[in-house]
Amino acid sequence: GIVDTNMTVWYDQDAENNILKYRVYAYLGEAKSDYAESEEFYNIISAPTNLVLSKPDETKIRLIWECFGEIEDGFSIDKKIGGLDWELNYAEVDSSITTYIDDIEYPCGTFSYRVRSYQNGLYSNYSNEEQINIRLDIISSTNTPGEATEVFFYNWYAFLSDKYSGLSIVNCVNPSNPVINTYNQGGLPDRTSSVFIRDEVCYVSSHGAINDPGMFYLIDVSPFINDPTQPLPDVIYIIGSCETNGIPKDIFVYGDYSFIADGDGGLSTIICSGPPHSISNISINGDARNIYIKNSYAFIANGLNGGLVILDVFDPFNPSIVSTLPLGGLAQGIFVNGNYAYLANGENGLEIIDISDVNSPFLVSNLNVEGFASSIFADDIYIYLTDKENGFHVIDISDHSAPYILGTVALTTQPVSVHFSGSYAFVADNEGLKIIQVLP
C-alpha cells in the first residue's frame, strides 16, 4: 500500500488469515529510505476441530464441533450433497454455539459438511470434513455358494444366477433376515448367467465352453412364488429347455417370447408358449450384454464401444435393426423408462439417451461416476446404479440434462446387478446379495 507524506497510518483491508509481518520505507522519486520492520503479527482465527455428524432420525443431521478461539464472531457451515459442488456459507451460527441441526428434505443421500470460524469478514481454515448417509444402509448381506451375476426380484423373492452353483433363491419377506436356498440339481450345467421371472415361471440361461451354444431353461416356481410366507422347497423342476445361438448374457420375457442378449451372437428369440425353441437370431455387430423390451422394441447394451442398439421385435420371427448409437465405453446395463434409455457404460459412467424417436436416438447427458458402471435400474426420479469400483449410487434425474449423484453406499465387493422394488435395492455382487434401504 501507499500513503501520502502526511499520513502515518494504513489499514490492510485484505489481510490474510495467517502470520503477517510488515515493513515501511519512505521514498522520493526513485530514492528509498531504509526499511522499518514490524514484529510478526498473528492474524489467525482459530479453526474449528473435531467435527462429528450424527442422525437424530432419518430427517435430521446433527453437527457438533470444538473451537478454542476467543475472537471469532461466529461459525460458517458448508454443505455438499452427493456429487454436487460445495454450498458455501450454507448456514451460520453465533460464536457461542458449536452445534447445528440440518433438516433434510431428501428421502436419502450422502451429505458432507465442514465448518470454519469468521471474524470481521475473515475466515479461518476449515475443520475436518465429514459425511453421513441418510438411509442408504445395508440392512442385510447374504452369501451365495457361487458368484452371483444377476438378480431379479419378484414378490419378495430375490432370484440370483450364481454361475457354477446354479440358481440361488432368497426369501426377503424379512429384508433384515433373508433366507436362502440354492438349486443346481437335474440341470443348470456350467455357468448360470441370467435370470428373469414372470408369473410362475423362472427363466434362466447358462453357458459352458466358449465355442459351445448356451442353454435356456424354464423352471416351475409355482409351489412357492405366490406365498413368500412358505418355506423354500428342497427341489425345483426344469419344465423346458433349448439351446441359444451364442453366449447368453441376459434375458427379457415379453409376451410369449424370451429375448436373449446372446453376446456376439446378437439377439436370439425363443418362443415359450409351448416347448421352448429358437425362432430367430440377428447379429447386431457387437457384444449383446443386456436387454430391455418396451412397446415391441428391443434396447440392447452392445458391449465395448457399441453403445445402444434398437431393434423392432413386433414380429419376433423377423426382428430388424432400427437404429444404433455407438458410444465409447463398455455398455453392459440398460433400462428404459418413458422416452429415455439409461445405459450403464463402464468407465464412461451413466449415459442418458432420448428415444422418443427410436429411429434417431441421441445422447442427452453423461455422468462420470469415477468408477465402472455395471448395471442399472430406474424410475421417474432416480437411477439406481452399481459401480464395480465405488459401490452403489442413487442418481437424481429430475433434470435429465444435469443428473447428479445424490448418495453412495461404498462397497468393498464388486456389484454387478441391481433390481429396485418398494424401498429397497437388491444388489448382486461377487459375494451374493446385499439389500440396501433407499426410501422410507
N, C-alpha and C positions, 0 to 999 in steps of 0.2 A: 504494500500500500504506500501511498504518497500523501503527505500533508503539507500545508503552507508553512512558511517560516515562522509565523506567529502561533503555530499550533504545536503542543507537546503531548497531545492525547490522540490515540487511534483505536478504533473498535474493530476487532476481527469478526465480521458478520458471518463468516463461513468456517469458523474454527472446527477442525476435525475432532472427532471423539478419540483423542489419543494423548500421548505425552508430547507437549509442544515446547518449543524454545524460539525466542525472537531475538533479532539484533537490529540496531538502528544506526544509520550514518547520515551525516549532513553532506550536501553536495552544492557546488557552484559551477555551473556549466558542466564540464566533464570531470572536474576535480571532485574527489571524495575524501571525507574525513576517515579516521579510524572508526571501527565498529564499537558500539556499546552493546553488550550482550546480556540478555536476561538469564535468570536461572530457569531450570526446567519447570514447566507448569503442567500439572496433572489435570488435564481437561477430560477426565474419563468418568463416564456414567456407568455404574455397576450393572453388569448384565445379569438377568435372572438365571437361575440354575435349577437343576433337579426337577424339570417339568415332568409331571406324571399325569396320564389320562386314565379315566375310569368311566364306566357306564352305570349311572343310577338306574336306568332302564333303557329300552331299545329306541327311545326317542330323545335321549339327552346324553351329552358327553361333558364330564366334569374335568376341568383343568386345575391343577394345583402346582405352584412353583415356589421357589425361595428367592429372596433378594436381600442383600445386606447393605445396600447403599443408603444414603441419607439425604441426597439432594434431588432425586427424581421427582417429577410431577405426577407420573403415572406409568402405566404399562400398556403397550400396544400389542395386540394379538393378530397374527397372520394365520390364515386357514387355507388348506388345499384339499380339494375334493378329487379323489381318484387320480386320473391322469391330467386334470386341468392345471392351469398355472396357479401360483400362489395369489390369494386375495389379500393384498397388503392392507394393514390397518383395518382388519375386519371388525375388530371391537377394541374398546379402550376401557380401562378401569383406573380408579384412583390409586395413588401410591400406597395407601393403607390397606389395599386389597390384593391378595395373592391367590385368588381363586376365581374361576369363571365357569358358568354352566351354559353350554351351547345347545339350543333347541334344534333338533334335526328334523327336517321336513321330508327327507328321502326314506323310502322303505328299507334301503340297505346302502352300503357303500364303505369305502375306505377313506378316513378323514385324518388329515395331518395338521399339526399345529406347531407354532413356535412363538416365543414371546420376547420382547425387548423393552427396556426402560426408555423413557424420554424425559428431557428437561430443557425448557426454553428452545424448543424446536430441534434439539439434538437427540440422537438416538444411540443407545448402547449397542454392543454386539448382541447377537441372538442367543437365546437359550438353546439347549439341545432340542432337536426336532423329534417329535413322537407321533406315531399314528395308531389308529384303533379302528376296528371294523364294527359297524352296526349290522347285526346279523352276520351273514356270510360265515357261519360257523359249521365246521364238520361235526355233524351230530352222531355219525357212526361210520365205521370203516370195516368192511367185510372182505377178508382174503378169499380168493378163489384158488383152486388147486393148479390151474393153468395160468395163462396170460391173456387177460381179457382184451378183446379187440373192438367190441361194440356192445352198447347197452340199449335196450328198448324197454320202456316202462309201460305197463298196461294193468289197470285195475289192481293196483298195489303190489304187483309183481314186477321185479326187475329181471329181465332175461339177458344173459351175457353169453356171447360167443367166446369160448375160453380156450381157443387153439387146441392143443393136443388133449385137453381134458374134456372136450365136448361142449355141452351146454350146461351152464350154471343158472339156476333159478333162485332168486332171493325174494322171500316174502317180506314186504316192507310195511305191512299194516301198522307195525310199531316202528317208525323210522329210526328211533334211537336203539332199537334192539332187533335188527333184522335176522331172519333165519334162512340158511342156505342149504340147498341140495344140488348135487351135480350128477349129470346123466351122460354116460358115454357107452351104454350097452346097446347091442343089437344094431349097430350102425354108427354114423358120425365118425368115419375113419379120418385119419390125418388131422388137418387143422381146420377147426370151425372158424369162419371168418366174419360172418354177418348174421343178424337175426332180425326178424320182423314179426309182429303179432297182429292178427286181425280176427276178431270174433273168438272162435275156439280152436284156432289153428296157429301153430308156431312155424314160421318159415326159416330155414337155416341153410346156409351154404358152407361148403368146406372145399379144401383143395389139398393135393399131395405134391408129387414131383412137378417141377416147373413145366415139363412137357406133357403132363397128363391133364385131361379135362377136369374141371371142377365138378362138384356134386351139389345137388339141390334137394332138400328134404322138406316134407310136410310132417309135422308132429302133432298128434292129438293132445290138446291140453284141456279138453272139456271137463275132465273129472274134478278140476280144482279152480279153473280160471275165473269162474263166476262167484266164488266164495272164498275170499282171502282169509277167512277165519279158520278154514280147514287146514290140517297139516299137509305138507307136500307129499306126494306119493313116492313110493320106493322105485317105481318103474314108470316110464313114459314110453309111448309107442309111435314108431315111424309108420305113417299111413300112405306114404308115396315118396318116390324119388326119381330123379333123372339127371343126366349129365348136362353141364353147361358148356359154352364154347371157348372159355378162357379160364383165367384165374378169378373166380367170383369174389368181389370185394364189398359189394353192398347190394341189398335187396329193397325194393319198394313194391308193395302189393297195391294194385289199382284195378277195381272191377274183378273180373275172373282171371286176371293175369298177374304174374310176377315179373317185374322188370329187373334185370340184373346188370349192375355195373361190373363188367366182366374183364377188367384190366385191359390189356392190349387186344382183347377180343371184342372190345366195344360194348354195344348194348345187345343183350340177349333177352328174348321174351319167352316165357314159359306159360302155357295155359294150365290152369289149376282146377277147372270146373269138373274134370274127370281125372283119370290117371295123368299125372303131370308129364308134359313133354314139351320140348323146344319147338317153337313155331317160326321164329325169325331171329336173325342176327345181323347187325350192321356195324361196320367199322366206323370209328369216329376219329381215326388218325391220331391216337394218343393213348392215354392210360386211364380208362374209366375207373374212378375210385369211389365216387359217392353219387347218389341219385335221389332226385325228388320229383314226384309226378304231381302236376296240377293242371286241371282243365284239359286233359289229354295231351299235355306237353311234358316231355321228359327234360329235366335240367340236370346236367352231369358235370361234376368237378373232374377235369380232364388231366390231372397229374402235372408233370413238370412242364412249365411254360404253356400249358394247354388251356388255362382259364376255364371258361364256361362254354359248353355246347348245348344247344337247344334242339330237340327233335320232336316232330309231330308223331304221336303214337295213337292217333284216333283209330287208325287201322293197325292193330298190333301185329298183323301178318306182314305189313309193309311199312315199317317206320321209315321216316325220312328226316334228314338234317335240315333244319330251318335256318339256323344261323350259328355263328361262333363268335366268341370274344376272347381271343388269345391274351393272356396276361402273364408276365413274369412271375415266378414263384412256383410252389408245389401245391396246386389246387387239390385238396383232399376232403373237403367238407362243404356241403351245400344245403341251404334251407331256403324255402320260398314262402313269402307271406305278402299278400296283396300284390302290388305292382313291383315288388323288389325281390331280387335273389341275393342272398348273403353267402359269400364264399370265404371259407377258411383257407387261406392261401399260403400256408407255410411261413417262411421267413418274411413274406410280404404282408402278413397280418390279415386284417379284415378288408374285403372288397364289398362295396355296396353297389349293386347293378340295377339300373332301371330296366324292367322287362315289360313295361306297359305295351310296347310293340315288340313282340317276340322276334320279328324279322330284323329289328335293329336295336339290340340291347346296347346300352352304353354305361360306362363307369361313372357313378355319381360321386363317390368318395372312397378314400382308403384310410385305414387307421393302422399305423405301425404299432404293434403291441410289444416290440422289442424282445420278441421271442420267436416261437414257432407255432402258428395257429394250426390246430389239428382237427377240430370238429366244431360243429355249430348248431345252435337251436335258437329260434327267435319267436317273439310275439310282437305286438304292435308298438311297444315302447322299448323293450330291452332285447339285447342279444346275449346269449349265454355261450361263451367261447372257451374251449380248452386250449391251453398253451403248454406244449411239452417242456418248455424251459422255465415258465413262471407260475404255472398252476391253472387257476380258473378265474375268468373275468366276467363281470357283468358290465355290459356296454350300453350306454344311453343312446338311443337312435331317434329321440323325439325330433331331432333335426337331422335328416338323412345326409345332408351336406356337411355336417360337422359332428360326427359321432365322437364320443369320448368314453374312456374307461371310468365307470362310476365306482367300482370296487374290485378287489382281487383277493382270492384265497391262495396263499402261497402253498405249493405242494412240492415235496422232495421227490415224488414219483413222476412218471410220465403219463399224463392223462391223454387218452386217445378218442374218447367218445362221450357225448353228453346228451341226456334226454331231460326235459324240464316238464314238471307237472305240479299243479297246485302251488305250493310254497317251496318246493324242493327241486334241487338239481341233482340228478343221478349221474355220477361221473365214473366211467370205467378207466382204470389205469393198469399199469403192469403188476399191481398187487391184487386188484379186484375191483370192489365197488366202494365209492365214497358217496355218502348222502350229505348234501350241503343245504342248510336252510337259507333261503334267499329272501322270502317275503314273510309277512306275519302269518 
